[in-house]
Structure formats: C-alpha cells, structure tokens
Amino acid sequence: MGFLWALIIGGIIGWLAGLILGRDIPGGIIGNIIAGFIGAWIGEAILGHWGPVVADFAIIPALIGAIALVFIVSLVLKSMRKTDRHH
C-alpha cells in the first residue's frame, strides 16, 4: 500500500508543478508521476527533508524540485521544437 501512496503523491506533486507553471508535462499521468518522483529527489537533495511529509515525500522541497524540473523540461522541449522547425 505504501508504494501505491507514493505513486499517488508523486503524481499529485508532478501535476501541481505543471499547474503552477501553466505547462503540461509530456506523458500525462505517467509523466506527472515521474516528474513528482524526480522532482522530489532533486528538491530533497538540494533543500533537505523538511516540512510536512506524506508517503515519504517532504512535500515542500518535492514540489519546489518538481517545479524546477518541469520548467527545465519545458524549456528543453521548446528548444527542440524550434530546432526541428529549422531543419
């Protein structure tokens, strides 16, 4: 059951990050879950494991990390689309 909670919370974190930035994450629900997990890892590595914790996610650092990840991924994808148009 803990793994299921982790998937749900990871998905919510990824979805919130996309919502806050107004950008869609590629891959739908799976993309949200991946962004949530990777964002949590990044956020907790940089900011530490503090604040409210749900399903082993320190929510605030995880959300900040996911926002940074979604922002960077959206910039990379935007850059790739521009490059594709020029060829």
C-alpha positions as CSV (number, residue, x, y, z in Angstrom):
1,M,0.0,0.0,0.0
2,G,3.0,2.3,0.7
3,F,4.1,2.1,-3.0
4,L,0.6,3.0,-4.2
5,W,0.6,6.1,-1.9
6,A,4.0,7.0,-3.3
7,L,2.7,6.8,-6.8
8,I,-0.4,8.9,-6.0
9,I,1.5,11.6,-4.1
10,G,4.3,11.7,-6.8
11,G,1.6,12.1,-9.4
12,I,-0.1,14.9,-7.5
13,I,3.3,16.7,-6.9
14,G,4.0,16.5,-10.7
15,W,0.5,17.7,-11.6
16,L,0.7,20.6,-9.2
17,A,4.1,21.6,-10.6
18,G,2.7,21.7,-14.1
19,L,-0.4,23.5,-12.9
20,I,1.6,26.2,-11.1
21,L,3.8,26.8,-14.1
22,G,0.9,26.5,-16.6
23,R,2.8,23.9,-18.6
24,D,1.8,20.4,-19.5
25,I,4.0,17.6,-18.6
26,P,4.5,15.1,-21.5
27,G,3.2,11.6,-20.8
28,G,0.1,12.5,-18.9
29,I,-0.4,10.7,-15.6
30,I,2.9,8.7,-16.0
31,G,4.7,11.9,-16.8
32,N,3.3,13.5,-13.6
33,I,4.4,10.6,-11.5
34,I,7.9,10.6,-13.0
35,A,8.1,14.4,-12.6
36,G,6.9,14.1,-9.0
37,F,9.5,11.4,-8.1
38,I,12.4,13.0,-9.9
39,G,11.4,16.5,-8.6
40,A,11.2,15.1,-5.0
41,W,14.6,13.6,-5.3
42,I,16.1,16.9,-6.7
43,G,14.3,19.1,-4.2
44,E,15.2,16.9,-1.2
45,A,18.8,16.6,-2.4
46,I,19.1,20.4,-2.6
47,L,16.8,21.6,0.1
48,G,16.8,18.7,2.6
49,H,14.0,16.6,4.0
50,W,11.8,19.1,6.0
51,G,8.2,20.3,6.3
52,P,5.2,18.1,6.0
53,V,5.9,14.5,4.9
54,V,3.4,12.4,3.1
55,A,4.2,8.9,1.7
56,D,7.9,9.6,2.3
57,F,7.8,12.8,0.3
58,A,8.8,16.0,2.0
59,I,6.1,18.0,0.3
60,I,7.6,21.5,0.1
61,P,11.1,20.5,-1.2
62,A,9.5,17.9,-3.5
63,L,7.1,20.5,-5.0
64,I,9.9,23.0,-5.5
65,G,12.1,20.4,-7.1
66,A,9.2,19.3,-9.4
67,I,8.6,22.9,-10.4
68,A,12.2,23.3,-11.3
69,L,12.2,20.0,-13.3
70,V,9.0,20.9,-15.2
71,F,10.4,24.3,-16.0
72,I,13.7,22.9,-17.3
73,V,12.0,20.1,-19.3
74,S,9.6,22.6,-20.9
75,L,12.5,24.8,-21.9
76,V,14.3,21.9,-23.4
77,L,11.2,20.7,-25.3
78,K,10.5,24.2,-26.6
79,S,14.1,24.5,-27.8
80,M,13.9,21.1,-29.5
81,R,10.7,22.1,-31.3
82,K,12.3,25.3,-32.6
83,T,15.3,23.3,-33.8
84,D,13.0,20.8,-35.6
85,R,11.3,23.7,-37.5
86,H,14.6,25.0,-38.8
87,H,15.5,21.7,-40.4
